[in-house]
């Protein structure tokens, strides 16, 4: 499955230990991850890395726009959680992720904030 994203700007990223053709970046303006991630933060993510329990990931659920979420996996249950109590997380059996239209776009490998 492919998710179409509008490019507003580009971010330079270089790490000789990573393949750069699998790297993407997104700027987030919502406050769903405060106090860990604030609006305006740029998330650098790797499309080839699957998140593990406790990782931050770029995730889209259903028709929602992709956003940063904390990925929690316990046994066969997966939760994608915001940090702010003003937003609700989503929990589902791992086997039903496709039916729930959950798309993991990539694992966040770095956060950047402009000064």
Rosetta blueprint (number, residue, H / E / L):
1 X L
2 X L
3 X L
4 X L
5 X L
6 X L
7 X L
8 X L
9 X L
10 X L
11 X L
12 X L
13 X L
14 X L
15 X L
16 X L
17 X L
18 X L
19 X L
20 X H
21 X H
22 X H
23 X E
24 X E
25 X E
26 X E
27 X E
28 X L
29 X L
30 X L
31 X L
32 X L
33 X L
34 X L
35 X L
36 X L
37 X L
38 X L
39 X L
40 X L
41 X L
42 X E
43 X E
44 X E
45 X E
46 X E
47 X L
48 X L
49 X L
50 X L
51 X L
52 X L
53 X L
54 X L
55 X L
56 X E
57 X E
58 X E
59 X E
60 X E
61 X E
62 X L
63 X L
64 X L
65 X L
66 X L
67 X E
68 X E
69 X E
70 X E
71 X E
72 X E
73 X E
74 X E
75 X L
76 X L
77 X E
78 X E
79 X E
80 X E
81 X E
82 X L
83 X L
84 X L
85 X L
86 X L
87 X L
88 X L
89 X L
90 X E
91 X E
92 X E
93 X E
94 X H
95 X H
96 X H
97 X L
98 X L
99 X L
100 X L
101 X L
102 X E
103 X E
104 X E
105 X E
106 X E
107 X E
108 X E
109 X E
110 X E
111 X E
112 X E
113 X L
114 X L
115 X L
